[in-house]
Amino acid sequence: MPRVAPPPEKAFCPEPTPHRKRWTRDECAFLSDSGLLAGRYELIDGQILSKMGQKPPHRLTVVLLHAWLTAVFGLLFVQSQLPIDVGDADPEHNDPATR
């Protein structure tokens, strides 16, 4: 006797992500100069990310890691907490420097 197949289970369909504005360095500078963007932030891949302050466990970890890496590689090869330059990767939509 033929069997009736049960109805298929509903497949998981994630909701589409909303369209986001991809900011540029010039736009962020304008927002900051206008007073619309306050505080510390970074521009990473066109997204404006708020920079949080460092808490004591983070500071201690950075100090200990820096001391260990300096012992292994030498002072000239270890940089800690310094701004980086994104170079030619995508300078228009990236600005990881502290503001």
C-alpha positions as CSV (number, residue, x, y, z in Angstrom):
1,M,0.0,0.0,0.0
2,P,1.5,3.4,-0.9
3,R,2.3,5.7,1.9
4,V,1.7,9.4,2.0
5,A,4.8,11.5,2.6
6,P,4.5,14.0,5.5
7,P,4.7,17.7,4.5
8,P,8.2,19.0,4.4
9,E,9.3,20.9,7.5
10,K,9.6,24.6,7.0
11,A,13.2,25.5,6.1
12,F,15.1,28.1,8.1
13,C,15.2,31.3,6.2
14,P,17.2,34.0,7.9
15,E,15.8,37.5,7.7
16,P,17.5,39.7,5.1
17,T,20.0,42.2,6.6
18,P,18.9,45.8,6.4
19,H,20.7,48.1,3.9
20,R,23.5,49.9,5.8
21,K,25.2,53.1,4.8
22,R,28.9,52.6,4.1
23,W,30.6,55.7,5.5
24,T,33.8,57.3,4.2
25,R,36.6,59.1,6.0
26,D,35.5,62.4,4.7
27,E,31.9,61.8,5.8
28,C,33.0,60.9,9.3
29,A,35.2,63.9,9.5
30,F,32.2,66.1,8.5
31,L,30.0,64.5,11.1
32,S,32.7,64.9,13.7
33,D,33.4,68.6,12.8
34,S,29.6,69.3,12.9
35,G,29.3,67.8,16.4
36,L,27.0,65.0,15.2
37,L,29.6,62.3,15.9
38,A,31.0,62.6,19.4
39,G,33.3,60.4,21.5
40,R,35.9,57.9,20.3
41,Y,35.2,55.9,17.2
42,E,36.8,53.9,14.4
43,L,35.8,53.5,10.8
44,I,36.1,49.9,9.8
45,D,34.9,48.7,6.4
46,G,32.5,51.7,6.2
47,Q,31.0,51.1,9.7
48,I,31.4,53.6,12.5
49,L,32.3,51.6,15.6
50,S,32.4,53.1,19.1
51,K,35.6,52.6,21.0
52,M,35.2,51.5,24.5
53,G,37.6,52.4,27.3
54,Q,40.0,49.8,28.6
55,K,39.3,48.1,31.9
56,P,42.0,46.9,34.3
57,P,42.0,43.2,33.1
58,H,42.5,44.4,29.5
59,R,45.3,46.7,30.5
60,L,47.1,44.0,32.5
61,T,46.8,41.5,29.7
62,V,48.2,44.0,27.2
63,V,51.2,44.8,29.5
64,L,51.9,41.2,30.2
65,L,51.6,40.2,26.5
66,H,53.8,43.1,25.5
67,A,56.5,42.1,28.0
68,W,56.5,38.5,26.8
69,L,56.6,39.3,23.1
70,T,59.4,41.8,23.7
71,A,61.4,39.1,25.5
72,V,60.8,36.7,22.6
73,F,61.2,39.0,19.6
74,G,63.0,42.1,21.0
75,L,61.8,45.6,21.5
76,L,62.2,46.7,17.9
77,F,59.8,44.1,16.6
78,V,56.9,44.7,19.0
79,Q,54.4,47.5,18.9
80,S,51.7,47.9,21.4
81,Q,48.5,49.9,21.1
82,L,49.7,52.1,18.3
83,P,47.5,53.2,15.4
84,I,47.8,51.3,12.2
85,D,47.7,52.5,8.6
86,V,45.4,50.5,6.3
87,G,47.6,51.6,3.3
88,D,46.0,50.9,-0.1
89,A,43.6,48.1,1.1
90,D,40.6,50.5,1.3
91,P,41.7,53.8,2.7
92,E,38.4,55.5,1.8
93,H,36.2,53.3,4.1
94,N,38.8,52.5,6.8
95,D,40.2,54.7,9.5
96,P,41.3,52.6,12.6
97,A,43.1,55.6,14.1
98,T,41.9,56.8,17.5
99,R,39.5,59.8,17.4
